[in-house]
């Protein structure tokens, strides 16, 4: 079986849009063996909007890498493995601006990738990022950097939110009959709070998946200029 190589590159910009949700609603869309990782009796789900630069197998020169805009829907999960409880994120779908990713998804990059058209407009500390995928999935975020963390968040402080999200470094994506695992290693971990003026997600606004009142926006964080690596980990059968 082909092993996904260690990938090296730079996170030019990463917006983490986080929601709190009814654990029962989330459990219905999670495959075995995953279950929601609770925080104050709520599930934490979200969207990652990430611009990657110089992405290539580790050891290759930067100019040999590729750049892309990407979106991922994430669910904080935990599961049992040989008597131990492990945690990470389950990523039910990935969207990308780069056709290459849709071709090599599952071989060089983990999981199936959907082709999407991204519309990105950034001025100083204001961010407008949106995409529409080939299957009609839509996401849009309008946000700006702020100095204060949301007082309405389920997390008491930005440090609490940051620590919770950092523990989601291990992610699993569906691919065929398996889940492919990937561990994110960042050379540094720094987040800033974002004030969200408007957010839309056709997934989290789908009432057939999330009944009225079962999911609500919680907070958003920003990461910029982060050197990182992705390491393949042993997958599991679905």
C-alpha positions as semicolon CSV with decimal commas, in nm:
position;residue;x (nm);y (nm);z (nm)
1;X;0,000;0,000;0,000
2;X;0,134;0,345;-0,095
3;X;0,231;0,553;0,207
4;X;0,155;0,925;0,203
5;X;0,492;1,105;0,235
6;X;0,570;1,366;0,498
7;X;0,451;1,699;0,358
8;X;0,621;2,031;0,438
9;X;0,505;2,385;0,370
10;X;0,364;2,705;0,511
11;X;0,022;2,798;0,639
12;X;-0,004;3,146;0,494
13;X;-0,345;3,205;0,650
14;X;-0,574;2,980;0,852
15;X;-0,919;3,087;0,973
16;X;-1,082;2,853;1,223
17;X;-1,457;2,917;1,247
18;X;-1,596;2,727;1,544
19;X;-1,950;2,627;1,640
20;X;-2,095;2,451;1,942
21;X;-2,353;2,184;1,867
22;X;-2,591;1,932;2,018
23;X;-2,383;1,614;2,069
24;X;-2,677;1,393;1,968
25;X;-2,713;1,570;1,634
26;X;-2,340;1,542;1,571
27;X;-2,328;1,175;1,667
28;X;-2,579;1,096;1,391
29;X;-2,331;1,208;1,124
30;X;-2,024;1,047;1,279
31;X;-1,914;0,702;1,163
32;X;-1,789;0,438;1,404
33;X;-1,561;0,449;1,605
34;X;-1,585;0,828;1,650
35;X;-1,796;1,019;1,900
36;X;-1,813;1,392;1,976
37;X;-1,543;1,520;2,210
38;X;-1,746;1,718;2,465
39;X;-1,670;2,064;2,597
40;X;-1,910;2,181;2,865
41;X;-2,156;1,917;2,741
42;X;-2,147;2,050;2,383
43;X;-1,985;1,918;2,066
44;X;-1,738;2,145;1,885
45;X;-1,758;2,157;1,506
46;X;-1,624;2,405;1,256
47;X;-1,470;2,515;0,930
48;X;-1,102;2,558;0,849
49;X;-1,025;2,804;0,567
50;X;-0,658;2,766;0,493
51;X;-0,421;2,904;0,231
52;X;-0,118;2,682;0,184
53;X;0,210;2,775;0,018
54;X;0,514;2,576;-0,099
55;X;0,345;2,244;-0,024
56;X;0,568;1,954;-0,128
57;X;0,725;1,635;0,009
58;X;0,971;1,720;0,287
59;X;1,322;1,777;0,156
60;X;1,213;1,927;-0,176
61;X;1,291;2,292;-0,255
62;X;1,018;2,552;-0,193
63;X;0,993;2,643;-0,561
64;X;0,886;2,285;-0,630
65;X;0,582;2,321;-0,405
66;X;0,225;2,418;-0,486
67;X;-0,007;2,685;-0,345
68;X;-0,380;2,649;-0,286
69;X;-0,688;2,771;-0,105
70;X;-0,864;2,500;0,092
71;X;-1,165;2,446;0,313
72;X;-1,235;2,164;0,557
73;X;-1,534;2,088;0,777
74;X;-1,413;1,955;1,111
75;X;-1,565;1,777;1,410
76;X;-1,376;1,738;1,738
77;X;-1,392;1,368;1,822
78;X;-1,264;1,100;2,052
79;X;-1,250;0,723;2,019
80;X;-1,127;0,414;2,200
81;X;-0,813;0,233;2,085
82;X;-0,674;-0,065;2,274
83;X;-0,830;0,048;2,599
84;X;-0,716;0,411;2,560
85;X;-0,927;0,715;2,475
86;X;-0,774;0,916;2,192
87;X;-0,883;1,248;2,048
88;X;-0,852;1,448;1,728
89;X;-1,078;1,569;1,450
90;X;-1,294;1,393;1,195
91;X;-1,298;1,573;0,859
92;X;-1,603;1,460;0,660
93;X;-1,516;1,675;0,359
94;X;-1,234;1,876;0,208
95;X;-1,261;2,141;-0,065
96;X;-0,977;2,287;-0,268
97;X;-0,897;2,538;-0,540
98;X;-0,623;2,315;-0,680
99;X;-0,722;2,053;-0,935
100;X;-0,406;1,858;-0,845
101;X;-0,542;1,799;-0,496
102;X;-0,857;1,640;-0,635
103;X;-0,641;1,404;-0,841
104;X;-0,386;1,303;-0,578
105;X;-0,622;1,315;-0,278
106;X;-0,580;0,990;-0,088
107;X;-0,231;0,929;-0,232
108;X;-0,024;1,239;-0,156
109;X;-0,284;1,440;0,034
110;X;-0,528;1,257;0,263
111;X;-0,893;1,205;0,180
112;X;-1,110;1,292;-0,114
113;X;-1,098;1,659;-0,221
114;X;-1,385;1,843;-0,390
115;X;-1,306;2,100;-0,657
116;X;-1,426;2,446;-0,549
117;X;-1,413;2,803;-0,671
118;X;-1,271;3,035;-0,404
119;X;-1,330;3,408;-0,377
120;X;-1,079;3,570;-0,142
121;X;-1,041;3,938;-0,061
122;X;-0,805;4,049;0,216
123;X;-0,718;4,406;0,306
124;X;-0,490;4,468;0,605
125;X;-0,671;4,287;0,887
126;X;-1,004;4,229;0,714
127;X;-1,078;3,887;0,566
128;X;-1,345;3,785;0,317
129;X;-1,313;3,420;0,222
130;X;-1,577;3,221;0,036
131;X;-1,604;2,913;-0,179
132;X;-1,863;2,715;-0,370
133;X;-1,788;2,353;-0,440
134;X;-1,864;2,143;-0,746
135;X;-2,150;1,975;-0,555
136;X;-2,303;2,305;-0,439
137;X;-2,153;2,320;-0,090
138;X;-2,100;2,685;0,008
139;X;-1,904;2,865;0,279
140;X;-1,840;3,234;0,332
141;X;-1,681;3,428;0,616
142;X;-1,643;3,802;0,664
143;X;-1,420;3,878;0,964
144;X;-1,160;4,117;1,098
145;X;-0,881;4,094;1,354
146;X;-0,980;4,209;1,701
147;X;-0,803;4,242;2,035
148;X;-1,075;4,077;2,243
149;X;-1,203;3,721;2,246
150;X;-1,579;3,672;2,212
151;X;-1,760;3,702;2,547
152;X;-2,038;3,481;2,409
153;X;-1,807;3,187;2,346
154;X;-1,846;2,858;2,528
155;X;-1,473;2,889;2,600
156;X;-1,386;3,119;2,890
157;X;-1,066;3,249;2,730
158;X;-0,886;3,242;2,396
159;X;-0,623;3,025;2,564
160;X;-0,891;2,765;2,642
161;X;-1,014;2,767;2,282
162;X;-0,659;2,753;2,146
163;X;-0,562;2,459;2,365
164;X;-0,875;2,264;2,270
165;X;-0,814;2,317;1,899
166;X;-0,444;2,241;1,925
167;X;-0,531;1,896;2,057
168;X;-0,707;1,831;1,726
169;X;-0,373;1,789;1,548
170;X;-0,464;1,431;1,451
171;X;-0,728;1,421;1,178
172;X;-0,906;1,138;0,999
173;X;-1,072;1,168;0,658
174;X;-1,288;0,912;0,477
175;X;-1,138;0,757;0,164
176;X;-1,301;0,451;0,014
177;X;-1,351;0,190;0,284
178;X;-1,088;0,344;0,511
179;X;-1,014;0,650;0,722
180;X;-0,683;0,810;0,636
181;X;-0,498;0,966;0,927
182;X;-0,275;1,272;0,923
183;X;-0,100;1,451;1,208
184;X;-0,029;1,824;1,182
185;X;0,298;1,942;1,332
186;X;0,337;2,320;1,350
187;X;0,673;2,480;1,420
188;X;0,482;2,730;1,634
189;X;0,121;2,765;1,745
190;X;-0,011;3,120;1,763
191;X;-0,372;3,235;1,729
192;X;-0,547;3,571;1,720
193;X;-0,917;3,637;1,782
194;X;-1,137;3,732;1,491
195;X;-1,461;3,925;1,502
196;X;-1,700;3,762;1,259
197;X;-1,939;4,001;1,087
198;X;-2,107;3,737;0,874
199;X;-2,071;3,362;0,832
200;X;-2,250;3,110;0,613
201;X;-2,216;2,735;0,583
202;X;-2,455;2,526;0,376
203;X;-2,353;2,226;0,590
204;X;-2,420;2,375;0,933
205;X;-2,732;2,554;0,807
206;X;-2,878;2,232;0,667
207;X;-3,178;2,164;0,892
208;X;-3,188;1,798;0,787
209;X;-2,844;1,753;0,941
210;X;-2,864;2,010;1,220
211;X;-3,223;2,073;1,337
212;X;-3,320;2,426;1,434
213;X;-3,129;2,539;1,744
214;X;-2,890;2,243;1,748
215;X;-2,584;2,437;1,628
216;X;-2,466;2,793;1,687
217;X;-2,163;3,002;1,595
218;X;-1,918;3,030;1,883
219;X;-1,589;3,201;1,787
220;X;-1,324;3,239;1,519
221;X;-0,945;3,237;1,535
222;X;-0,670;3,334;1,293
223;X;-0,327;3,183;1,232
224;X;-0,073;3,329;0,987
225;X;0,271;3,241;0,854
226;X;0,306;2,902;1,020
227;X;0,569;2,658;0,897
228;X;0,439;2,307;0,934
229;X;0,457;1,939;0,842
230;X;0,193;1,675;0,788
231;X;0,277;1,321;0,893
232;X;0,080;1,019;0,778
233;X;-0,047;0,794;1,055
234;X;-0,197;0,447;1,043
235;X;-0,549;0,452;0,907
236;X;-0,848;0,246;1,010
237;X;-1,117;0,054;0,823
238;X;-1,461;0,214;0,814
